[in-house]
Amino acid sequence: MTTLGAVFRPQLAPERLRAVSRVAEEAGLEELWLWEDCFLEGGVSTAAAALAWTERLRVGIGLLPVPLRNVAVTAMEAASLHRMFPGRAIVGVGHGVQDWMGQVGARAESPVTLLREYLLALRALLAGERVTTEGRYVRLDDVALDWPPARRAEVLAGVTGPRSLRIAGEAADGTILTMTNSPDAVRRACRIIEEGRAAAGRTDPHKVVVYLLAATGPDAAERVRAELRVEGVADVTDLGAAGDAGAVAKAVRRLAEAGADTVVLQPTADEPDPEGFVRFTAEQVRPLLD
């Protein structure tokens, strides 16, 4: 069965998160996803708050940009979430937007090398291992967490290009794909991820999470088209979903058939009713996927 989630976009003020989280919990939403976009809202702080305000809801961070964060700090933050809220936190990391990384003086010359080193070290730390490594970017000397997660903690990678997709297959526990991936693009991405997994000899499960731009209401189609134009992908077919629950569920099923284990509905930036969007996702779209 496909897991269904929704995004709380950081264009909304942080104080809106409490109400959206509680509606998500009440409506039975499976997962609420948050973004650490520069320079809007912190991913770990918002995830911790959403988890604390709820009892059942799983909360994903998709994603933390690795150039901004020392891997040991990310490991401590992720481990704390997993221990305080067992089984409910989902942590994703990725390159970050390179222009933003440049703005803060953190742009890496080789983002792919950084991500690979980071994923390997982060997963080892969260597994309770003592890590010493001297990479191009990630350097740890006899580092271990005093409070590692009590159970296996997955690390997902938010990536786009072929090299990064292979790294995700090799070194991550799952992959996050943006809303600019059509079903055909998801199939291609899954093949590349599998190439990375095969090269690393991995046979463990690998979760694929895909965002789906979605809108409902009388102006839904135009809102989706407008956002696709802003993202520069208006000419790409099979992106986004607009209309009633049936239309959105159909788009979710197509992504699931292409290889998505989790589909996360992403509201448009001008979504007028974030709480209503979450209810729509949980109460109207979810039942059509059973």
GUKOL-109931 format. One record per residue (C-alpha): residue number from 1; residue in three letters; chain; y, x, z. Coordinates in steps of 0.05 Angstrom, whole numbers. Each point is the difference from the previous one (the first is absolute). Example, Ala and Ser with C-alpha at 12.3 -4.5 7.8 and 13.67 -1.06 7.14 Angstrom:
% residues 2
    n  res  chain       v       u       w
    1  ALA      A     -90     246     156
    2  SER      A      69      27     -13
This chain:
% residues 290
    n  res  chain       v       u       w
    1  MET      A       0       0       0
    2  THR      A      69      26     -18
    3  THR      A      47      13      58
    4  LEU      A      69     -31      -9
    5  GLY      A      64      26      30
    6  ALA      A      75      -5      -7
    7  VAL      A      58      50       3
    8  PHE      A      58      -2      48
    9  ARG      A      50      36     -45
   10  PRO      A      48      49      35
   11  GLN      A      58     -31     -36
   12  LEU      A      -4     -52      56
   13  ALA      A      34      19      64
   14  PRO      A     -48      29      53
   15  GLU      A      16     -57      47
   16  ARG      A     -32     -49     -49
   17  LEU      A     -68      33       9
   18  ARG      A     -17     -35      65
   19  ALA      A       5     -70     -29
   20  VAL      A     -38      20     -63
   21  SER      A     -55      33      40
   22  ARG      A      -9     -60      45
   23  VAL      A      -3     -47     -60
   24  ALA      A     -52      45     -32
   25  GLU      A     -42      -3      63
   26  GLU      A       7     -76       7
   27  ALA      A     -16     -12     -73
   28  GLY      A     -62      43       1
   29  LEU      A      24      54     -47
   30  GLU      A     -50      57      -3
   31  GLU      A      48      58      -9
   32  LEU      A      75      12       3
   33  TRP      A      24      63     -36
   34  LEU      A      62      40      14
   35  TRP      A      36      55     -39
   36  GLU      A      36      62      23
   37  ASP      A      51       2     -56
   38  CYS      A      59      47       7
   39  PHE      A      47     -17      32
   40  LEU      A     -19     -68      24
   41  GLU      A     -52      -5      56
   42  GLY      A     -49      45      35
   43  GLY      A     -73     -14     -15
   44  VAL      A     -31      18      67
   45  SER      A      52     -35      44
   46  THR      A      -3     -65     -40
   47  ALA      A     -76       2      -2
   48  ALA      A      -4      10      75
   49  ALA      A      47     -58      12
   50  ALA      A     -37     -47     -47
   51  LEU      A     -66      18      33
   52  ALA      A      28     -11      70
   53  TRP      A      28     -68     -19
   54  THR      A     -67     -24     -25
   55  GLU      A     -73      -2      23
   56  ARG      A     -43      -4     -63
   57  LEU      A      43      20     -60
   58  ARG      A     -16      66     -35
   59  VAL      A      62      40     -17
   60  GLY      A       3      50     -56
   61  ILE      A      51      55     -13
   62  GLY      A       2      12     -74
   63  LEU      A      23      54       3
   64  LEU      A      27      59      41
   65  PRO      A      30      54     -45
   66  VAL      A     -35      65      18
   67  PRO      A      58      48     -16
   68  LEU      A      39     -33      57
   69  ARG      A     -53       7      54
   70  ASN      A     -38      58      30
   71  VAL      A     -73     -18      -5
   72  ALA      A     -11      10      75
   73  VAL      A      55     -51      15
   74  THR      A     -30     -50     -48
   75  ALA      A     -69      11      32
   76  MET      A      29     -13      70
   77  GLU      A      36     -63     -24
   78  ALA      A     -60     -27     -37
   79  ALA      A     -48      15      57
   80  SER      A      46     -35      50
   81  LEU      A       1     -63     -44
   82  HIS      A     -75       1      -7
   83  ARG      A     -12       8      74
   84  MET      A      51     -52      22
   85  PHE      A     -21     -51     -54
   86  PRO      A     -73      15     -17
   87  GLY      A     -21     -22     -69
   88  ARG      A      68     -28     -19
   89  ALA      A      41      58     -26
   90  ILE      A      -4      25     -72
   91  VAL      A      36      65     -17
   92  GLY      A      17      22     -70
   93  VAL      A      36      64     -22
   94  GLY      A      27      24     -66
   95  HIS      A      49      44     -38
   96  GLY      A      61     -43      14
   97  VAL      A      54     -11     -52
   98  GLN      A      19      69     -23
   99  ASP      A      74     -14      -6
  100  TRP      A       1     -24      72
  101  MET      A     -39      61      22
  102  GLY      A      52      43     -35
  103  GLN      A      56     -36      37
  104  VAL      A     -28      22      67
  105  GLY      A     -19      70     -21
  106  ALA      A     -75     -13       3
  107  ARG      A     -19       0     -74
  108  ALA      A     -64      39     -11
  109  GLU      A      -9      45     -61
  110  SER      A     -72     -25      -7
  111  PRO      A      -6     -71      29
  112  VAL      A     -74      -4     -21
  113  THR      A     -17      64      39
  114  LEU      A      37     -25      60
  115  LEU      A     -35     -67      -1
  116  ARG      A     -69      30      -6
  117  GLU      A      11      49      58
  118  TYR      A      31     -56      42
  119  LEU      A     -56     -50     -11
  120  LEU      A     -54      50      18
  121  ALA      A      36      22      63
  122  LEU      A      20     -70      22
  123  ARG      A     -70     -29      -8
  124  ALA      A     -30      59      38
  125  LEU      A      50      -7      57
  126  LEU      A     -13     -75       5
  127  ALA      A     -75      14       1
  128  GLY      A      11      41      64
  129  GLU      A     -10      67     -33
  130  ARG      A      36      64      20
  131  VAL      A      36      24     -62
  132  THR      A      24      68     -23
  133  THR      A      25       4     -71
  134  GLU      A      49      43     -38
  135  GLY      A      18     -38     -63
  136  ARG      A      60       4     -45
  137  TYR      A      33     -56      40
  138  VAL      A     -45     -21      57
  139  ARG      A      -9      53      54
  140  LEU      A     -35     -15      65
  141  ASP      A     -24      50      53
  142  ASP      A     -55     -26      45
  143  VAL      A      28     -71       2
  144  ALA      A     -39     -60      28
  145  LEU      A      22     -68      26
  146  ASP      A     -10     -13      74
  147  TRP      A      -5     -74     -16
  148  PRO      A     -33      -9     -68
  149  PRO      A     -20     -70     -22
  150  ALA      A     -60     -28      37
  151  ARG      A     -30     -23     -67
  152  ARG      A       4      24     -72
  153  ALA      A      72      -4     -25
  154  GLU      A       9      -7     -74
  155  VAL      A      57      35     -37
  156  LEU      A      22     -30     -66
  157  ALA      A      40      35     -54
  158  GLY      A      55     -36     -39
  159  VAL      A      -1      34     -69
  160  THR      A      14     -12     -73
  161  GLY      A     -16      56     -49
  162  PRO      A     -69      25     -21
  163  ARG      A       2      64      41
  164  SER      A      21     -37      62
  165  LEU      A     -53     -54     -11
  166  ARG      A     -54      53      -3
  167  ILE      A      27      30      64
  168  ALA      A      -4     -68      32
  169  GLY      A     -72      -6     -20
  170  GLU      A     -16      69      25
  171  ALA      A      39       1      66
  172  ALA      A      19     -70      22
  173  ASP      A     -38     -60      26
  174  GLY      A      35     -48     -46
  175  THR      A      55      -7     -52
  176  ILE      A      63     -43      -3
  177  LEU      A      25     -20     -69
  178  THR      A      69     -27     -14
  179  MET      A      17     -67     -32
  180  THR      A      11      35     -66
  181  ASN      A     -76       3     -11
  182  SER      A     -29     -55     -44
  183  PRO      A     -74     -17       6
  184  ASP      A     -15      49     -57
  185  ALA      A      40      54      36
  186  VAL      A     -39     -13      64
  187  ARG      A     -65      10     -38
  188  ARG      A      25      66     -28
  189  ALA      A      23      22      69
  190  CYS      A     -67     -17      31
  191  ARG      A     -36      42     -52
  192  ILE      A      45      60      15
  193  ILE      A      -9     -10      75
  194  GLU      A     -75       1     -10
  195  GLU      A       6      65     -38
  196  GLY      A      33      31      61
  197  ARG      A     -53     -29      46
  198  ALA      A     -56      26     -43
  199  ALA      A      31      69      -3
  200  ALA      A       4       1      76
  201  GLY      A     -71     -27       8
  202  ARG      A      25     -61      37
  203  THR      A     -42     -63       6
  204  ASP      A      35     -35      58
  205  PRO      A      40     -64     -13
  206  HIS      A      69       6     -32
  207  LYS      A      48     -58       8
  208  VAL      A      48     -18     -58
  209  VAL      A      63     -37      20
  210  VAL      A      44     -29     -55
  211  TYR      A      69     -31       7
  212  LEU      A      15     -62     -42
  213  LEU      A      71     -22     -11
  214  ALA      A       1     -75      12
  215  ALA      A      48     -58       6
  216  THR      A      -6     -75       8
  217  GLY      A      50     -56      -8
  218  PRO      A      41     -28     -58
  219  ASP      A      31      67     -19
  220  ALA      A     -62      43      13
  221  ALA      A     -11      23     -72
  222  GLU      A      71      24     -10
  223  ARG      A       1      36      67
  224  VAL      A     -64      38     -18
  225  ARG      A      27      17     -69
  226  ALA      A      65      25      30
  227  GLU      A     -36      46      48
  228  LEU      A     -45      27     -54
  229  ARG      A      63      16     -41
  230  VAL      A      30      37      59
  231  GLU      A     -64      41       7
  232  GLY      A       1      16     -74
  233  VAL      A     -68     -33     -15
  234  ALA      A      23     -65     -32
  235  ASP      A     -39      17     -63
  236  VAL      A     -66      11      37
  237  THR      A     -48     -58      -6
  238  ASP      A     -39     -32      57
  239  LEU      A      48      19      56
  240  GLY      A      22     -47      54
  241  ALA      A     -17     -72      16
  242  ALA      A      47     -59       1
  243  GLY      A     -12     -73      16
  244  ASP      A     -44     -40      47
  245  ALA      A     -57      24      43
  246  GLY      A     -50     -10     -57
  247  ALA      A      39      46     -47
  248  VAL      A       7      54      54
  249  ALA      A     -73      -5      20
  250  LYS      A     -20       9     -73
  251  ALA      A      39      65      -3
  252  VAL      A     -31      23      65
  253  ARG      A     -70     -13     -27
  254  ARG      A      15      40     -63
  255  LEU      A      20      60      42
  256  ALA      A     -62      -8      44
  257  GLU      A     -44      -2     -62
  258  ALA      A      34      65     -23
  259  GLY      A     -19      35      65
  260  ALA      A      50     -19      54
  261  ASP      A     -31     -10      69
  262  THR      A      67     -23      29
  263  VAL      A      57     -34     -38
  264  VAL      A      67      -1      35
  265  LEU      A      51     -50     -24
  266  GLN      A      68      32      -7
  267  PRO      A      59     -48       1
  268  THR      A      59      12     -45
  269  ALA      A      59      35      31
  270  ASP      A      39     -65      -2
  271  GLU      A     -55     -42      34
  272  PRO      A      40     -54      36
  273  ASP      A     -53     -18      52
  274  PRO      A     -42      59      24
  275  GLU      A     -35     -42      53
  276  GLY      A     -15     -53     -51
  277  PHE      A     -28      52     -47
  278  VAL      A     -48      24      54
  279  ARG      A     -22     -72      14
  280  PHE      A      -9     -12     -75
  281  THR      A     -44      62      -4
  282  ALA      A     -43     -17      60
  283  GLU      A      -4     -76      -4
  284  GLN      A       2     -15     -74
  285  VAL      A     -24      62     -39
  286  ARG      A     -54      25      48
  287  PRO      A     -43     -64       0
  288  LEU      A      -4       4     -76
  289  LEU      A     -33      68       3
  290  ASP      A     -59     -21      44
